[in-house]
């Protein structure tokens, strides 16, 4: 009598959204995310390791990305993508799920550069600059960090601005400025020598005399992002390019509060990408005659990764809801950035551990996530600085130096 063989059950597809959080979005919002995921999986994923290895940017992908029409997500009007801050966060997560460098390129342009103009610019400035930036006809950068000033930017900027008639003269240096080696516009933050207040300026990279960019070499993280050291020697910027609503670092901080939340979303996406690649590997890699996903220690690593991701995702969803409700505070963004990047760092480490030696090879994706996580962990405010922001809020006592 013939014996029937049981059909092999299909393994579940790796999906880091374990609590189905995206199901809470509208159909239209989920369609935006579907288009972003299709582009990232179909166009970016097949080539990104090559560019990461070469320390170069895939310029040929920009037209396809432009067609997604997601630049300016969260900003209403001026040709921007609009929608909620929550949707903007999910977009950042989807991009980072495939590549953190591409997410950083998008975050610098749409979040930091466009966000500075949207929050601190005059109506005329918004009408002039935001539409071409939303169309990615002009690529933006954000120049705050300096070679000698990182966490102390609120009161210690060395870059100076001096009023000269209907112009401003900028002198100083900025470092780690993403997109600046090839972009069109950089928001430069400088200390006004007259009143000692921080002010923002829209600098046109390619036609401002005295504005020079040098690519930062030998990075071990976010290698696709083209970071620059900017040197400004008597750069003359017209008064009409000074951000008109910006009068002090408090206004700069409004931009950072928004983009710090963006980085928390990016950290979730980074962790998701590492987890999903690690899970797919565990389902197919065999040792001792069986897939390693059948071993208890491997499942333990995967579940710890998934727990980190789920907790972080739920946190950033509420974070963006607070922002959409107009209730977001510095300490909210700081807690999310600090917590999510710590959990991201742990999660990508678990992924590398699961893959063993293969975890350090680009072919398996994990090594790229591990390296890129180190940059996300530090930029937009270190864990220590964000901890002090939250600590001051909950104790009522500042512990800053």
FIKOL-785871 format. One line per 4 residues: their letters; for each residue x, y, z of C-alpha. Coordinates in Angstrom, 3 decimals, padded with zeros to 6 digits, always signed. Last residue first. Layout:
N
a) X/Y/Z | ...
This chain:
401
xxxx) +028.312/+070.872/+031.970 | +024.736/+069.650/+031.561 | +023.007/+068.058/+034.546 | +019.860/+070.167/+034.462
xxxx) +017.360/+069.643/+037.252 | +013.582/+069.359/+036.869 | +013.892/+065.636/+037.462 | +011.865/+064.293/+034.504
xxxx) +012.667/+067.001/+031.971 | +016.327/+067.363/+032.969 | +016.851/+063.621/+032.630 | +015.237/+063.579/+029.200
xxxx) +017.656/+066.190/+027.894 | +020.518/+064.500/+029.734 | +019.735/+061.167/+028.092 | +019.689/+062.844/+024.694
xxxx) +023.199/+064.130/+025.329 | +024.464/+060.704/+026.418 | +022.805/+058.821/+023.556 | +024.482/+061.162/+021.088
xxxx) +022.471/+063.827/+019.301 | +021.340/+063.779/+015.684 | +024.266/+061.466/+014.857 | +025.758/+058.880/+017.184
xxxx) +023.718/+055.670/+017.021 | +022.876/+056.332/+013.385 | +026.598/+056.251/+012.586 | +027.188/+052.956/+014.393
xxxx) +024.079/+051.446/+012.811 | +025.708/+051.831/+009.401 | +028.404/+049.287/+010.286 | +026.005/+046.650/+011.581
xxxx) +023.539/+047.218/+008.729 | +026.308/+046.820/+006.156 | +027.599/+043.639/+007.803 | +024.094/+042.171/+007.732
xxxx) +023.646/+042.369/+003.951 | +024.661/+038.731/+003.273 | +026.832/+039.605/+000.283 | +028.457/+042.368/+002.320
xxxx) +030.410/+039.828/+004.382 | +030.793/+040.410/+008.137 | +027.772/+038.339/+009.129 | +028.992/+035.400/+007.078
xxxx) +031.493/+034.733/+009.866 | +028.669/+033.913/+012.281 | +025.273/+034.649/+010.792 | +023.446/+034.620/+014.127
xxxx) +026.067/+036.806/+015.778 | +025.717/+039.405/+013.018 | +021.979/+039.464/+013.577 | +022.394/+039.748/+017.355
xxxx) +024.682/+042.724/+016.807 | +022.125/+044.288/+014.473 | +019.611/+043.999/+017.310 | +021.833/+045.442/+020.025
xxxx) +022.639/+048.512/+017.938 | +018.989/+048.939/+017.040 | +017.985/+048.678/+020.706 | +020.454/+051.436/+021.612
xxxx) +019.281/+053.475/+018.606 | +015.647/+053.090/+019.616 | +016.192/+054.146/+023.222 | +018.281/+057.273/+022.597
xxxx) +016.257/+058.550/+019.645 | +012.956/+057.795/+021.357 | +013.978/+059.456/+024.614 | +015.303/+062.504/+022.749
xxxx) +012.159/+062.987/+020.672 | +009.950/+062.979/+023.757 | +012.408/+065.129/+025.714 | +012.374/+067.822/+023.056
xxxx) +008.598/+068.079/+023.205 | +005.900/+066.856/+020.806 | +002.368/+067.957/+021.672 | +001.197/+069.421/+018.361
xxxx) -001.177/+066.500/+017.765 | +000.801/+065.412/+014.699 | +003.943/+065.490/+016.848 | +002.309/+063.417/+019.575
xxxx) +001.195/+060.901/+016.949 | +004.760/+060.822/+015.665 | +006.069/+059.818/+019.088 | +003.257/+057.292/+019.539
xxxx) +004.376/+055.558/+016.354 | +007.999/+055.910/+017.443 | +007.377/+054.009/+020.673 | +005.359/+051.196/+019.077
xxxx) +008.159/+050.695/+016.570 | +010.800/+050.575/+019.296 | +008.959/+047.950/+021.321 | +008.338/+045.855/+018.219
xxxx) +011.931/+046.128/+017.022 | +013.481/+045.171/+020.344 | +011.081/+042.257/+020.727 | +011.854/+041.057/+017.204
xxxx) +015.567/+041.017/+017.932 | +015.045/+039.109/+021.173 | +012.847/+036.667/+019.282 | +015.493/+036.119/+016.625
xxxx) +018.260/+035.520/+019.152 | +016.153/+032.984/+021.077 | +015.213/+031.240/+017.838 | +018.905/+030.789/+017.094
xxxx) +019.564/+029.398/+020.578 | +016.682/+026.950/+020.249 | +017.809/+025.420/+016.977 | +015.245/+024.937/+014.207
xxxx) +016.263/+028.195/+012.507 | +019.663/+026.590/+011.895 | +018.077/+024.641/+009.056 | +018.758/+020.911/+009.513
xxxx) +021.433/+018.301/+008.781 | +023.941/+019.303/+011.450 | +024.056/+022.810/+009.945 | +021.754/+024.260/+007.302
xxxx) +021.233/+027.885/+006.244 | +017.769/+028.309/+004.712 | +015.385/+029.506/+007.423 | +018.156/+031.078/+009.496
xxxx) +019.239/+033.197/+006.513 | +015.716/+034.499/+005.969 | +015.571/+035.340/+009.680 | +018.883/+037.197/+009.550
xxxx) +017.800/+039.215/+006.524 | +014.520/+040.128/+008.219 | +016.251/+041.039/+011.475 | +018.940/+043.230/+009.897
xxxx) +016.402/+045.098/+007.796 | +014.098/+045.589/+010.750 | +016.915/+046.936/+012.926 | +017.773/+049.517/+010.280
xxxx) +014.107/+050.448/+009.890 | +013.733/+050.979/+013.636 | +016.852/+053.147/+013.647 | +015.405/+055.220/+010.801
xxxx) +012.277/+055.833/+012.850 | +014.432/+057.108/+015.719 | +016.304/+059.217/+013.175 | +013.036/+060.878/+012.107
xxxx) +012.252/+061.768/+015.733 | +015.606/+063.519/+015.890 | +014.541/+065.258/+012.678 | +011.574/+066.985/+014.311
xxxx) +013.368/+068.023/+017.482 | +016.340/+069.127/+015.400 | +014.188/+071.511/+013.366 | +012.675/+073.050/+016.474
xxxx) +016.175/+073.255/+017.967 | +017.241/+075.638/+015.205 | +014.455/+077.952/+016.324 | +015.673/+077.838/+019.912
xxxx) +019.179/+078.445/+018.546 | +018.187/+082.051/+017.912 | +016.333/+084.388/+015.517 | +014.974/+082.108/+012.771
xxxx) +011.795/+083.355/+011.102 | +013.679/+085.086/+008.271 | +016.028/+082.288/+007.321 | +018.771/+084.416/+005.780
xxxx) +018.689/+084.063/+002.006 | +017.004/+087.450/+001.446 | +019.869/+089.001/+003.401 | +022.191/+087.989/+000.580
xxxx) +025.044/+085.551/+001.285 | +028.695/+086.533/+000.840 | +031.131/+083.785/+001.732 | +034.209/+085.344/+003.318
xxxx) +036.028/+082.007/+003.503 | +033.715/+079.085/+004.099 | +035.130/+075.564/+004.431 | +032.795/+072.596/+004.255
xxxx) +033.985/+069.115/+005.200 | +031.647/+066.881/+003.308 | +029.704/+063.651/+003.663 | +028.694/+061.708/+000.543
xxxx) +026.290/+059.127/+001.903 | +026.979/+055.730/+000.307 | +029.542/+054.940/+003.006 | +026.989/+055.154/+005.781
xxxx) +029.570/+053.621/+008.138 | +033.296/+052.750/+008.041 | +034.343/+056.126/+006.631 | +037.720/+056.380/+004.883
xxxx) +037.236/+059.772/+003.203 | +035.321/+062.945/+003.957 | +034.613/+064.684/+000.648 | +035.864/+068.254/+000.502
xxxx) +033.509/+071.195/-000.011 | +034.377/+074.844/-000.698 | +032.277/+078.021/-000.372 | +034.490/+081.093/-000.997
xxxx) +032.415/+082.290/-003.941 | +028.771/+081.158/-003.802 | +027.675/+079.697/-007.150 | +027.704/+075.938/-006.629
xxxx) +026.733/+075.610/-003.005 | +023.819/+078.034/-002.841 | +023.701/+078.973/+000.829 | +020.393/+079.314/+002.653
xxxx) +021.341/+080.904/+005.972 | +020.365/+080.148/+009.580 | +021.042/+082.280/+012.635 | +022.609/+081.511/+016.011
xxxx) +022.718/+084.468/+018.389 | +025.897/+086.280/+019.520 | +024.201/+089.690/+019.017 | +026.585/+091.364/+016.558
xxxx) +028.877/+088.417/+015.811 | +025.921/+086.418/+014.470 | +026.771/+082.781/+015.156 | +026.321/+080.518/+012.153
xxxx) +023.976/+077.806/+010.912 | +024.365/+076.947/+007.246 | +021.435/+075.431/+005.355 | +023.089/+073.996/+002.266
xxxx) +021.687/+074.149/-001.263 | +022.716/+072.480/-004.516 | +024.007/+069.038/-003.635 | +027.140/+067.263/-004.861
xxxx) +029.680/+067.387/-002.027 | +027.013/+068.657/+000.388 | +024.853/+065.521/+000.382 | +025.672/+064.804/+004.054
xxxx) +027.553/+067.419/+006.084 | +029.975/+065.577/+008.364 | +031.886/+068.787/+009.100 | +031.245/+072.525/+008.949
xxxx) +033.932/+075.210/+008.775 | +034.131/+078.932/+009.360 | +033.410/+082.337/+007.827 | +030.111/+083.772/+006.581
xxxx) +029.657/+087.375/+005.400 | +026.046/+088.547/+005.348 | +024.480/+090.811/+002.740 | +022.220/+093.880/+002.443
xxxx) +024.803/+096.077/+004.148 | +027.473/+093.860/+005.683 | +026.102/+091.732/+008.512 | +028.653/+089.354/+009.996
xxxx) +028.062/+085.608/+010.342 | +030.464/+083.395/+012.245 | +031.263/+079.676/+012.316 | +032.671/+078.880/+015.764
xxxx) +029.400/+077.616/+017.189 | +029.575/+077.230/+020.967 | +026.200/+077.894/+022.497 | +023.743/+075.416/+021.043
xxxx) +026.437/+073.627/+019.044 | +027.999/+071.969/+022.085 | +027.251/+068.363/+021.099 | +029.442/+068.710/+018.020
xxxx) +031.923/+071.585/+017.867 | +035.570/+071.234/+016.836 | +035.162/+070.039/+013.244 | +031.732/+071.684/+013.050
xxxx) +028.172/+070.346/+013.183 | +025.400/+072.627/+011.863 | +025.385/+072.467/+008.074 | +022.259/+070.899/+006.617
xxxx) +022.156/+069.745/+002.996 | +019.655/+070.087/+000.157 | +019.233/+068.721/-003.344 | +017.612/+070.943/-005.983
xxxx) +015.559/+069.350/-008.738 | +014.434/+066.822/-006.158 | +010.799/+067.691/-006.980 | +010.224/+068.611/-003.334
xxxx) +013.429/+070.654/-003.514 | +012.130/+072.508/-006.566 | +008.848/+073.286/-004.708 | +010.514/+074.129/-001.341
xxxx) +012.916/+076.869/-002.443 | +011.029/+079.849/-003.830 | +007.611/+079.451/-002.221 | +009.130/+078.646/+001.171
xxxx) +011.489/+081.610/+000.927 | +008.657/+083.995/+000.086 | +006.554/+082.734/+002.989 | +009.503/+083.274/+005.306
xxxx) +011.737/+080.431/+006.422 | +012.164/+078.876/+009.850 | +009.852/+075.858/+009.917 | +009.523/+075.057/+006.207
xxxx) +013.034/+076.271/+005.358 | +014.633/+074.234/+008.125 | +012.425/+071.238/+007.292 | +013.542/+071.300/+003.657
xxxx) +017.176/+071.020/+004.733 | +016.849/+068.785/+007.794 | +013.961/+066.489/+006.920 | +013.646/+066.253/+003.142
xxxx) +017.310/+066.573/+002.182 | +019.076/+065.243/+005.261 | +016.464/+062.557/+005.809 | +016.489/+061.392/+002.197
xxxx) +020.278/+061.052/+002.060 | +020.107/+059.393/+005.489 | +017.507/+056.891/+004.293 | +019.702/+056.121/+001.286
xxxx) +022.588/+055.487/+003.662 | +020.427/+053.362/+005.948 | +019.608/+050.857/+003.222 | +016.809/+048.322/+002.817
xxxx) +014.879/+048.766/+006.075 | +016.185/+052.334/+006.102 | +013.856/+053.219/+003.218 | +010.809/+051.621/+004.849
xxxx) +011.548/+053.271/+008.203 | +011.870/+056.727/+006.656 | +008.548/+056.220/+004.862 | +006.953/+055.060/+008.131
xxxx) +008.140/+058.241/+009.803 | +006.728/+060.438/+007.052 | +003.402/+058.632/+007.441 | +003.350/+059.461/+011.149
xxxx) +004.268/+063.071/+010.416 | +001.034/+063.191/+008.497 | +000.489/+063.903/+004.839 | +002.273/+066.460/+002.704
xxxx) +004.324/+065.468/-000.352 | +005.567/+069.029/-000.763 | +004.630/+071.255/-003.701 | +004.618/+074.357/-001.527
xxxx) +001.727/+073.042/+000.571 | +001.608/+070.840/+003.659 | +004.767/+069.400/+005.161 | +004.727/+065.846/+006.594
xxxx) +006.393/+064.293/+003.562 | +008.540/+066.968/+001.933 | +010.081/+064.535/-000.504 | +007.707/+061.589/-001.035
xxxx) +006.906/+062.064/-004.721 | +007.721/+058.444/-005.684 | +008.836/+059.753/-009.081 | +011.803/+061.474/-007.453
xxxx) +013.077/+058.072/-006.306 | +013.093/+056.916/-009.898 | +014.972/+060.040/-010.965 | +017.456/+059.695/-008.033
xxxx) +018.486/+056.112/-008.783 | +021.056/+057.118/-011.444 | +022.947/+059.068/-008.784 | +023.935/+055.897/-006.967
xxxx) +026.392/+057.452/-004.449 | +029.975/+056.286/-003.909 | +032.076/+054.696/-001.163 | +032.946/+051.857/-003.567
xxxx) +031.833/+049.132/-001.145 | +028.626/+050.983/-000.330 | +028.042/+051.552/-004.037 | +028.373/+047.862/-004.850
xxxx) +026.340/+046.863/-001.804 | +023.517/+049.160/-002.954 | +022.978/+047.577/-006.356 | +020.253/+044.912/-006.013
xxxx) +018.655/+046.541/-002.925 | +018.132/+049.970/-004.493 | +015.949/+049.320/-007.552 | +013.540/+046.459/-006.793
xxxx) +013.534/+046.314/-003.007 | +013.741/+050.074/-002.470 | +011.360/+050.914/-005.299 | +008.780/+048.306/-004.304
xxxx) +009.052/+049.341/-000.655 | +008.448/+052.994/-001.516 | +005.457/+052.095/-003.690 | +003.989/+049.904/-000.938
xxxx) +004.570/+052.650/+001.626 | +002.587/+055.108/-000.488 | -000.168/+052.502/-000.925 | -000.260/+052.015/+002.838
xxxx) -000.932/+055.723/+003.216 | -003.790/+055.632/+000.702 | -005.360/+052.616/+002.417 | -005.203/+054.419/+005.747
xxxx) -002.694/+053.440/+008.404 | -003.526/+051.202/+011.372 | -002.496/+048.119/+009.380 | +001.055/+049.462/+009.485
xxxx) +001.232/+048.367/+013.113 | +000.775/+044.711/+012.265 | +002.085/+043.612/+015.692 | +004.905/+041.586/+014.101
xxxx) +005.973/+044.327/+011.698 | +009.382/+042.650/+011.220 | +008.135/+040.392/+008.443 | +010.218/+037.442/+007.235
xxxx) +007.991/+035.264/+005.017 | +006.546/+032.322/+006.895 | +007.846/+028.930/+005.762 | +005.727/+027.001/+003.298
xxxx) +004.680/+023.617/+004.612 | +006.114/+020.617/+002.807 | +003.358/+018.377/+001.559 | +002.930/+015.175/+003.581
xxxx) +003.958/+012.069/+001.749 | +001.236/+009.479/+001.184 | +002.172/+005.870/+001.665 | +001.452/+003.348/-001.030
x) +000.000/+000.000/+000.000
